[in-house]
Amino acid sequence: MQVLEIIRTKCTPESFEKLLTVKNPEVVDFIVKYVELCNPDKVFVRADCEEDASYIRKKAIELGEEKPLKIKGHTVHFDGIFDQARDKGNTKFLVTPEINLEGLNCINREEGLEEMMALLKDSMKGKEMYVLFLCLGPVNSEFSIYALQLTDSAYVAHSEDILYRPAYEIFRNNPDIKFFKYVHSAGELDDRKNSKNIDKRRIYVDFLENTVYSVNTQYAGNTVGLKKPSLRLAIRKASKEGWLAEHMFLMGVKGLEEGEPKIYFTGAFPSGCGKTSTCMVEGESIVGDDIAYLRKKDGKVYAVNVERGIFGIIRDVNPVDDPLIWEMLNKEGEVIFSNVLIKDGIPYWQGDGRISPTQGENFSGKWYVGKVDKFGNEIPFAHPNARYTMRLKPLKNVDPELENPQGVEVGGIIYGGRDSDTWPAVFESFDWEQGVITIGAALESETTAATLDRVGERKFNLMANLDFLSIPVGEYIQNHLNFISGLKKTPRIFGVNYFLKDENGRYLTGMHDKRVWLKWMWLRVNNRVDAITAPIGYLPYYQDLRELFSQLLSKNFSEDDYIKIFSIRVSHNLEKIQRIFNIYKGFKNIPDRVFEVLQQQAQRLKSARDKFGDIIPPHKFL
């Protein structure tokens, strides 16, 4: 009880009483330690009630971290002009000699902790600390991981309230509960309530204590502990315990007729490759858009969405391509916009389909056409990484199993990349092993702007999870290969590519064609259609796709288009295999099976080219 006296004077009687009822000494010791170090003027403990949630929302506006907009419930938050994305360079793992994280961004644990403690010391002086008890996944589920966040940002606390389930009662009633821990301080603020000392921005991950520290930053990807920081902790925990923590959406695909069973798919796509547009496709249901935990039960694979909300890129959200999200962003309800342009209380963003104002307020302050930053770069009216934060439940297409603590059975896993000349629009692997290695572990995404190296350069991103790996690459792949051990029913693995082009640079598939590809996957998982055996996997028959295009899109799908989209481009596929092969040669301890399976696929492609030429129409494989 003596240690609690340190924070008694900083709490209201209500907050202090909430803390007293939490019987877990680790919780109390952690809070006391960082109250002493960070030295906030006040401490607010959030319980699982609307009154406490409302307090944080009001504080965010009162402190100027958020501003109310024209539509009731909508607010806007601006991160600093140079604090607009995840800071990969200053996100580091704290390691000891026993922790092997070959190829990852690391710092000696003692050195990193010393630096972080110095940065956090008195960082909350003059501010209020918010103590949040949260849950990754549905509450009271074997999938879920509990979490404790300390932050001096009401915006961060508000964001976490939207994105994650509250779990104060779980902590209060379970004295032995194990949990992830997060400490965040925005540090010294400028007159716009933005972090001033961006040069001292740090995000450090400590596996020995399952703790993530972040300081001198506000951008949610760096500060919302349960977002990507928790994924790094969870990947390591999953590796030890035999399950998977993945950067995946989770969605339900309905049958073609009323009463037919829904199949649940997970999907991993690098940024800009169609991840959100896939899980939000018309006619299907969304469980989650970003992170999923996968576990084995009763010989099958089940998954949950870690979150209850969306922290989504708002760029290109418009009423034509994203009608359900557009509706939510234009009606009353709790939504935080970040780093968009505000004019007369209305948010504008890139690709929204409207005529954008020539002046207003954005992440740079007062904005006008032609405004430049201190380096002379023109400032766009809205940042390309601008975001929206909202709950999933109000969406019309939210799946009824969102909060099911048992999870949903996974029938298929989709990996999607971006390439203009290699993969067909949709195909299925021969088996789990070949799918993991030649599809998931071979994901690439072409760059689309000259600022990202060169246009068309392929970025390697295995399982779309490379940025968040906290274990060696070889171990991560081996975990996937081992995952099917003991399964009675193995999920099918599919590859998709929405960006294939013809010789004139024209996209060969349309925005809504993914409805067809999803239904073909549903048919395959249900063993309702056969497929063509090609060197890279199974391809759809033309007749099956023609019927789906007609039924779903009222569109005539010509055989000529089918041949263009599904022909195997042997040379491009061989070049891809060689790229992936060389990449893995650069890592240590990659499973031998990775190289063997890649070589087997290369040999199948070469044999097919000897028989049919370099570009092979699907019917040649019949």
Helices and strands as residue ranges (DSSP letters): H 5-8, H 13-20, H 25-38, E 42-46, H 50-62, E 67-68, E 74-77, E 91-95, E 106-108, H 109-120, E 128-136, E 145-151, H 154-163, E 165-166, H 168-173, E 179-185, G 198-200, E 202-206, E 211-215, H 220-223, H 228-241, E 244-246, E 249-253, E 263-268, H 275-279, E 285-288, E 292-297, E 300-305, E 309-313, H 323-328, E 335-338, E 341-343, E 346-348, E 359-362, E 365-368, E 387-391, E 408-417, E 426-428, H 432-438, G 440-442, E 444-446, E 458-460, G 462-464, G 466-468, H 473-482, E 492-497, H 514-525, E 532-534, E 537-539, H 542-553, H 559-566, E 568-569, H 570-585, H 592-612, E 615-616, G 618-621
